[in-house]
Amino acid sequence: METTLKIEEFGLFLFGIYLFNQLDYAWWWFLVLILTPDLSMIGYAFGNKSGAFLYNLFHHRAIALVLYLAGIYSSNNLIQLTGIILFAHSSMDRMMGYGLKYETGFKFTHLGEIGKKG
């Protein structure tokens, strides 16, 4: 099942790249921005609860889709880009086993414990 989930996330990551390609931005923007949602980990400096909240806010695909659709509705490419980057980044993270965080600590995710094999 783990392999199937990773393949699915890879497909969603490719879909994010496709959506980015529909916008009129140079490709280097994708490379520069793809890791920016991880800045949300700064929330962990204020504790696990704050860290999990902020991290999950920036890694939730529903929020990414709402932003993307709001960008389409308002004809605002920057808002669309923000939604696409959040969506693609979340898929990339989940493909690598990093899920949404629980308040018990960074390594506890909806996909299981990070770094624990078994």
ZAVO-716010 format. One record per atom (N, C-alpha, C): residue number from 1; atom name; residue in three letters; x, y, z. Coordinates in steps of 0.02 Angstrom, whole numbers, plus 32768, in hexadecimal, padded with zeros to 4 digits. Example, Ala and Ser with C-alpha at 12.3 -4.5 7.8 and 13.67 -1.06 7.14 Angstrom:
[1,N,ALA,[8294,7EE4,8186]]
[1,CA,ALA,[8267,7F1F,8186]]
[1,C,ALA,[8294,7F5B,8186]]
[2,N,SER,[8282,7F90,8162]]
[2,CA,SER,[82AC,7FCB,8165]]
[2,C,SER,[8285,8002,818A]]
***
This chain:
[1,N,MET,[8029,7FC4,8000]]
[1,CA,MET,[8000,8000,8000]]
[1,C,MET,[802B,803F,8000]]
[2,N,GLU,[8063,803D,8023]]
[2,CA,GLU,[808F,8077,8027]]
[2,C,GLU,[80A7,808C,7FE1]]
[3,N,THR,[80B9,805B,7FB8]]
[3,CA,THR,[80CF,806A,7F74]]
[3,C,THR,[8097,8089,7F4B]]
[4,N,THR,[805B,8070,7F53]]
[4,CA,THR,[8021,808B,7F2F]]
[4,C,THR,[8016,80D4,7F42]]
[5,N,LEU,[801B,80E3,7F82]]
[5,CA,LEU,[8012,8129,7F99]]
[5,C,LEU,[8048,8156,7F7D]]
[6,N,LYS,[8085,813E,7F7B]]
[6,CA,LYS,[80BC,8166,7F60]]
[6,C,LYS,[80B2,8173,7F15]]
[7,N,ILE,[809A,8142,7EF1]]
[7,CA,ILE,[808D,814B,7EA9]]
[7,C,ILE,[8055,817E,7EA0]]
[8,N,GLU,[8022,8179,7ECA]]
[8,CA,GLU,[7FEB,81A9,7EC5]]
[8,C,GLU,[8003,81F0,7ED3]]
[9,N,GLU,[802C,81F8,7F06]]
[9,CA,GLU,[8047,823A,7F16]]
[9,C,GLU,[8074,8254,7EDE]]
[10,N,PHE,[809A,8228,7EC0]]
[10,CA,PHE,[80C4,823B,7E87]]
[10,C,PHE,[8099,8255,7E4E]]
[11,N,GLY,[8062,8233,7E41]]
[11,CA,GLY,[8033,824A,7E0D]]
[11,C,GLY,[8017,828F,7E1D]]
[12,N,LEU,[8006,829B,7E5D]]
[12,CA,LEU,[7FED,82DD,7E71]]
[12,C,LEU,[8023,8312,7E6C]]
[13,N,PHE,[8061,82FF,7E7B]]
[13,CA,PHE,[8099,832E,7E73]]
[13,C,PHE,[80A0,8341,7E29]]
[14,N,LEU,[809C,830F,7DFD]]
[14,CA,LEU,[80A0,831D,7DB5]]
[14,C,LEU,[8066,834A,7D9F]]
[15,N,PHE,[802B,833F,7DBC]]
[15,CA,PHE,[7FF1,8369,7DAD]]
[15,C,PHE,[8000,83B2,7DC2]]
[16,N,GLY,[8020,83BB,7DFB]]
[16,CA,GLY,[8033,83FE,7E11]]
[16,C,GLY,[8063,841E,7DE0]]
[17,N,ILE,[8092,83F7,7DC6]]
[17,CA,ILE,[80C0,8411,7D93]]
[17,C,ILE,[809A,8425,7D54]]
[18,N,TYR,[806A,83FB,7D41]]
[18,CA,TYR,[8040,840B,7D06]]
[18,C,TYR,[801C,844D,7D11]]
[19,N,LEU,[7FFD,8456,7D4C]]
[19,CA,LEU,[7FD9,8494,7D5A]]
[19,C,LEU,[8008,84D0,7D59]]
[20,N,PHE,[8044,84C8,7D75]]
[20,CA,PHE,[8076,84FD,7D73]]
[20,C,PHE,[8086,850F,7D2A]]
[21,N,ASN,[808C,84DD,7D01]]
[21,CA,ASN,[809D,84E8,7CBA]]
[21,C,ASN,[8067,8510,7C96]]
[22,N,GLN,[802A,8510,7CB0]]
[22,CA,GLN,[7FF3,8535,7C91]]
[22,C,GLN,[7FF8,8580,7CA0]]
[23,N,LEU,[801F,8592,7CD2]]
[23,CA,LEU,[8029,85D8,7CE3]]
[23,C,LEU,[8064,85F4,7CBB]]
[24,N,ASP,[8068,8635,7CBA]]
[24,CA,ASP,[809C,8656,7C93]]
[24,C,ASP,[80D7,866B,7CBF]]
[25,N,TYR,[80F5,8639,7CE1]]
[25,CA,TYR,[812F,8646,7D0B]]
[25,C,TYR,[816A,861C,7CF0]]
[26,N,ALA,[81A6,8637,7CF7]]
[26,CA,ALA,[81E1,8611,7CE4]]
[26,C,ALA,[81E8,85D5,7D12]]
[27,N,TRP,[8205,859F,7CF7]]
[27,CA,TRP,[820B,8561,7D1E]]
[27,C,TRP,[8235,856A,7D5C]]
[28,N,TRP,[8264,8597,7D5D]]
[28,CA,TRP,[828E,859E,7D98]]
[28,C,TRP,[8264,85B4,7DD4]]
[29,N,TRP,[822B,85D4,7DCA]]
[29,CA,TRP,[81FF,85E7,7E01]]
[29,C,TRP,[81E7,85A9,7E27]]
[30,N,PHE,[81D7,8575,7E02]]
[30,CA,PHE,[81C0,8537,7E22]]
[30,C,PHE,[81F7,851B,7E4F]]
[31,N,LEU,[8234,851A,7E34]]
[31,CA,LEU,[826C,84FF,7E5A]]
[31,C,LEU,[827C,8529,7E98]]
[32,N,VAL,[8274,856A,7E92]]
[32,CA,VAL,[8282,8596,7ECB]]
[32,C,VAL,[824B,8590,7F01]]
[33,N,LEU,[820D,858A,7EEB]]
[33,CA,LEU,[81D5,858C,7F1A]]
[33,C,LEU,[81C0,8549,7F37]]
[34,N,ILE,[81D3,8512,7F19]]
[34,CA,ILE,[81B8,84D1,7F2D]]
[34,C,ILE,[81C6,84BF,7F76]]
[35,N,LEU,[81FA,84D8,7F93]]
[35,CA,LEU,[8209,84C8,7FD9]]
[35,C,LEU,[81F2,84FE,800B]]
[36,N,THR,[81D7,8535,7FF2]]
[36,CA,THR,[81C3,856C,801F]]
[36,C,THR,[818E,8558,8053]]
[37,N,PRO,[8160,852A,8044]]
[37,CA,PRO,[8130,8517,8078]]
[37,C,PRO,[8151,84FA,80B7]]
[38,N,ASP,[818E,84E1,80B0]]
[38,CA,ASP,[81B1,84C5,80EB]]
[38,C,ASP,[81C6,84FB,811C]]
[39,N,LEU,[81C3,853B,8108]]
[39,CA,LEU,[81D0,8571,8137]]
[39,C,LEU,[819E,856F,8171]]
[40,N,SER,[8166,854E,8167]]
[40,CA,SER,[8133,8548,819B]]
[40,C,SER,[814C,8521,81D7]]
[41,N,MET,[8183,84FC,81D0]]
[41,CA,MET,[81A0,84D7,8208]]
[41,C,MET,[81B9,8506,823F]]
[42,N,ILE,[81BF,8546,822F]]
[42,CA,ILE,[81D3,8578,8261]]
[42,C,ILE,[81A3,8576,829C]]
[43,N,GLY,[8165,8563,828F]]
[43,CA,GLY,[8133,855E,82C5]]
[43,C,GLY,[8149,8530,82FE]]
[44,N,TYR,[8173,84FF,82EF]]
[44,CA,TYR,[818B,84D1,8323]]
[44,C,TYR,[81B8,84F4,8356]]
[45,N,ALA,[81CF,852F,8346]]
[45,CA,ALA,[81F6,8556,8377]]
[45,C,ALA,[81CA,856C,83B1]]
[46,N,PHE,[8188,856B,83A7]]
[46,CA,PHE,[8158,8580,83DA]]
[46,C,PHE,[8133,8545,83F8]]
[47,N,GLY,[814B,8509,83EB]]
[47,CA,GLY,[812D,84CD,8408]]
[47,C,GLY,[810D,84A0,83D4]]
[48,N,ASN,[80FF,8463,83E8]]
[48,CA,ASN,[80E3,8431,83BA]]
[48,C,ASN,[809E,8443,83A1]]
[49,N,LYS,[8075,845F,83CC]]
[49,CA,LYS,[8030,8471,83B8]]
[49,C,LYS,[8031,84A8,8382]]
[50,N,SER,[8057,84DC,838E]]
[50,CA,SER,[805D,8513,835D]]
[50,C,SER,[807E,84FA,831E]]
[51,N,GLY,[80B2,84D2,8326]]
[51,CA,GLY,[80D6,84B7,82EC]]
[51,C,GLY,[80AA,848D,82C0]]
[52,N,ALA,[8084,845F,82DF]]
[52,CA,ALA,[8058,8433,82B9]]
[52,C,ALA,[8022,845C,8295]]
[53,N,PHE,[8005,848E,82B8]]
[53,CA,PHE,[7FD2,84B7,8299]]
[53,C,PHE,[7FEC,84DC,825B]]
[54,N,LEU,[8024,84FE,8263]]
[54,CA,LEU,[8040,8524,822C]]
[54,C,LEU,[8057,84F8,81F3]]
[55,N,TYR,[8078,84C1,8204]]
[55,CA,TYR,[808F,8491,81D1]]
[55,C,TYR,[8053,8476,81A9]]
[56,N,ASN,[801F,8460,81CD]]
[56,CA,ASN,[7FE5,8443,81AB]]
[56,C,ASN,[7FBF,8476,8181]]
[57,N,LEU,[7FBF,84B4,8198]]
[57,CA,LEU,[7F9F,84EA,8172]]
[57,C,LEU,[7FC0,84F1,812C]]
[58,N,PHE,[8002,84ED,812A]]
[58,CA,PHE,[8027,84F6,80EC]]
[58,C,PHE,[802F,84B5,80C4]]
[59,N,HIS,[8018,847E,80DF]]
[59,CA,HIS,[801F,843D,80BD]]
[59,C,HIS,[7FDC,841A,80B1]]
[60,N,HIS,[7FA6,843F,80B8]]
[60,CA,HIS,[7F63,8423,80AF]]
[60,C,HIS,[7F4D,842E,8067]]
[61,N,ARG,[7F3F,83F9,8043]]
[61,CA,ARG,[7F2F,8400,7FFC]]
[61,C,ARG,[7EEC,8422,7FF0]]
[62,N,ALA,[7EBD,841D,801F]]
[62,CA,ALA,[7E7D,8440,8016]]
[62,C,ALA,[7E89,848C,8015]]
[63,N,ILE,[7EB5,84A3,8040]]
[63,CA,ILE,[7EC6,84EB,8040]]
[63,C,ILE,[7EE8,84FE,7FFF]]
[64,N,ALA,[7F14,84D3,7FE7]]
[64,CA,ALA,[7F36,84DF,7FA8]]
[64,C,ALA,[7F04,84E4,7F6F]]
[65,N,LEU,[7ED3,84B7,7F6E]]
[65,CA,LEU,[7EA0,84B8,7F39]]
[65,C,LEU,[7E73,84F5,7F3D]]
[66,N,VAL,[7E61,8509,7F79]]
[66,CA,VAL,[7E39,8546,7F82]]
[66,C,VAL,[7E5F,8583,7F68]]
[67,N,LEU,[7E9F,8587,7F78]]
[67,CA,LEU,[7EC7,85BF,7F5F]]
[67,C,LEU,[7ECB,85BE,7F12]]
[68,N,TYR,[7ED8,8583,7EF7]]
[68,CA,TYR,[7EDC,857D,7EAE]]
[68,C,TYR,[7E9B,8593,7E8D]]
[69,N,LEU,[7E63,857A,7EA6]]
[69,CA,LEU,[7E22,858C,7E89]]
[69,C,LEU,[7E12,85D6,7E94]]
[70,N,ALA,[7E25,85F1,7ECD]]
[70,CA,ALA,[7E1B,8639,7ED8]]
[70,C,ALA,[7E44,8662,7EA6]]
[71,N,GLY,[7E7F,864A,7E96]]
[71,CA,GLY,[7EA9,866B,7E64]]
[71,C,GLY,[7E89,8669,7E1F]]
[72,N,ILE,[7E6B,8630,7E0F]]
[72,CA,ILE,[7E48,862B,7DCE]]
[72,C,ILE,[7E0D,865A,7DCE]]
[73,N,TYR,[7DE5,8659,7E03]]
[73,CA,TYR,[7DA9,8682,7E08]]
[73,C,TYR,[7DBA,86CD,7E02]]
[74,N,SER,[7DF0,86E1,7E22]]
[74,CA,SER,[7E03,8728,7E23]]
[74,C,SER,[7E34,873A,7DEA]]
[75,N,SER,[7E45,8709,7DC0]]
[75,CA,SER,[7E75,8713,7D8A]]
[75,C,SER,[7EB8,872D,7DA5]]
[76,N,ASN,[7ECD,8712,7DDE]]
[76,CA,ASN,[7F0B,8727,7DFE]]
[76,C,ASN,[7F3D,86ED,7DFB]]
[77,N,ASN,[7F6E,86F4,7DCF]]
[77,CA,ASN,[7F9F,86BF,7DC6]]
[77,C,ASN,[7FC9,86B2,7E04]]
[78,N,LEU,[7FD6,86E6,7E2C]]
[78,CA,LEU,[7FFF,86DD,7E68]]
[78,C,LEU,[7FDB,86B0,7E9B]]
[79,N,ILE,[7F9A,86BA,7EA3]]
[79,CA,ILE,[7F74,868F,7ED0]]
[79,C,ILE,[7F71,8648,7EB5]]
[80,N,GLN,[7F68,8641,7E73]]
[80,CA,GLN,[7F6A,85FE,7E54]]
[80,C,GLN,[7FAD,85DD,7E61]]
[81,N,LEU,[7FE3,8603,7E57]]
[81,CA,LEU,[8026,85E9,7E62]]
[81,C,LEU,[802F,85D1,7EAA]]
[82,N,THR,[8017,85F8,7EDA]]
[82,CA,THR,[801C,85E5,7F20]]
[82,C,THR,[7FF9,85A3,7F2D]]
[83,N,GLY,[7FBD,859B,7F12]]
[83,CA,GLY,[7F98,855D,7F1A]]
[83,C,GLY,[7FBC,8522,7EFA]]
[84,N,ILE,[7FD8,852C,7EC0]]
[84,CA,ILE,[7FFC,84F7,7E9C]]
[84,C,ILE,[803A,84E2,7EC3]]
[85,N,ILE,[805F,8512,7EDC]]
[85,CA,ILE,[809C,8502,7F02]]
[85,C,ILE,[808B,84DC,7F41]]
[86,N,LEU,[8058,84F2,7F65]]
[86,CA,LEU,[8043,84CE,7FA1]]
[86,C,LEU,[802D,8487,7F90]]
[87,N,PHE,[8007,847F,7F5A]]
[87,CA,PHE,[7FEE,843E,7F46]]
[87,C,PHE,[8028,8410,7F32]]
[88,N,ALA,[8053,8428,7F06]]
[88,CA,ALA,[808B,83FF,7EEE]]
[88,C,ALA,[80BB,83EE,7F28]]
[89,N,HIS,[80C8,841E,7F53]]
[89,CA,HIS,[80F5,8411,7F8B]]
[89,C,HIS,[80D8,83DC,7FBA]]
[90,N,SER,[8097,83E1,7FC9]]
[90,CA,SER,[8077,83B0,7FF5]]
[90,C,SER,[807B,836A,7FD7]]
[91,N,SER,[8070,8365,7F96]]
[91,CA,SER,[8075,8324,7F75]]
[91,C,SER,[80BC,8309,7F77]]
[92,N,MET,[80EC,8335,7F6C]]
[92,CA,MET,[8132,8321,7F6E]]
[92,C,MET,[8144,8308,7FB4]]
[93,N,ASP,[812F,832D,7FE7]]
[93,CA,ASP,[813D,8318,802C]]
[93,C,ASP,[811E,82D4,803B]]
[94,N,ARG,[80E0,82CB,8028]]
[94,CA,ARG,[80BE,828C,8037]]
[94,C,ARG,[80DC,8252,8011]]
[95,N,MET,[80F5,8260,7FD5]]
[95,CA,MET,[8117,822D,7FAE]]
[95,C,MET,[8155,8215,7FD3]]
[96,N,MET,[8173,8241,7FFB]]
[96,CA,MET,[81AF,8230,8021]]
[96,C,MET,[819F,821A,8068]]
[97,N,GLY,[815F,8215,8079]]
[97,CA,GLY,[814B,81FC,80BB]]
[97,C,GLY,[813E,8230,80EF]]
[98,N,TYR,[813E,8270,80DD]]
[98,CA,TYR,[8131,82A6,810C]]
[98,C,TYR,[80E7,82BA,8107]]
[99,N,GLY,[80C1,82AB,813A]]
[99,CA,GLY,[807A,82BA,8139]]
[99,C,GLY,[8069,82F5,8165]]
[100,N,LEU,[8028,8300,816D]]
[100,CA,LEU,[8010,8333,819A]]
[100,C,LEU,[8023,8320,81E1]]
[101,N,LYS,[8032,8352,820A]]
[101,CA,LYS,[804F,8346,824C]]
[101,C,LYS,[801A,8341,8283]]
[102,N,TYR,[8029,8316,82B4]]
[102,CA,TYR,[8003,8314,82F2]]
[102,C,TYR,[8025,8343,8323]]
[103,N,GLU,[8001,8357,8357]]
[103,CA,GLU,[801B,8386,8388]]
[103,C,GLU,[804F,8366,83B7]]
[104,N,THR,[8059,8326,83B2]]
[104,CA,THR,[8088,8303,83DE]]
[104,C,THR,[80D1,830D,83C9]]
[105,N,GLY,[80DD,8327,838E]]
[105,CA,GLY,[8121,8333,8377]]
[105,C,GLY,[8127,832F,832C]]
[106,N,PHE,[815D,834A,8312]]
[106,CA,PHE,[8167,834E,82CA]]
[106,C,PHE,[8168,830A,82A8]]
[107,N,LYS,[8183,82D8,82C8]]
[107,CA,LYS,[818B,8298,82A7]]
[107,C,LYS,[814B,826E,82A6]]
[108,N,PHE,[8116,8285,82C6]]
[108,CA,PHE,[80D7,8260,82C8]]
[108,C,PHE,[80A6,827D,8295]]
[109,N,THR,[8099,8256,8260]]
[109,CA,THR,[8070,826E,8227]]
[109,C,THR,[8036,823F,8219]]
[110,N,HIS,[8009,8256,81EF]]
[110,CA,HIS,[7FD0,822D,81DC]]
[110,C,HIS,[7FE6,81F2,81B0]]
[111,N,LEU,[8023,81F2,8199]]
[111,CA,LEU,[803D,81BA,8171]]
[111,C,LEU,[8067,818A,819C]]
[112,N,GLY,[806D,8199,81DC]]
[112,CA,GLY,[8096,8170,8208]]
[112,C,GLY,[80CF,8199,8224]]
[113,N,GLU,[80F7,8179,824C]]
[113,CA,GLU,[8130,819A,826C]]
[113,C,GLU,[8169,81A0,823A]]
[114,N,ILE,[8184,81DC,8234]]
[114,CA,ILE,[81BC,81E8,8206]]
[114,C,ILE,[81FA,81C5,8221]]
[115,N,GLY,[821B,81A2,81F7]]
[115,CA,GLY,[825A,8181,820A]]
[115,C,GLY,[8251,813C,8228]]
[116,N,LYS,[8213,8128,8235]]
[116,CA,LYS,[8207,80E6,8253]]
[116,C,LYS,[81F5,80B4,821C]]
[117,N,LYS,[821A,8080,8217]]
[117,CA,LYS,[820C,804B,81E6]]
[117,C,LYS,[81E6,8013,8209]]
[118,N,GLY,[81B6,7FFA,81E4]]
[118,CA,GLY,[8192,7FC2,8202]]
[118,C,GLY,[814E,7FC1,81EE]]
***
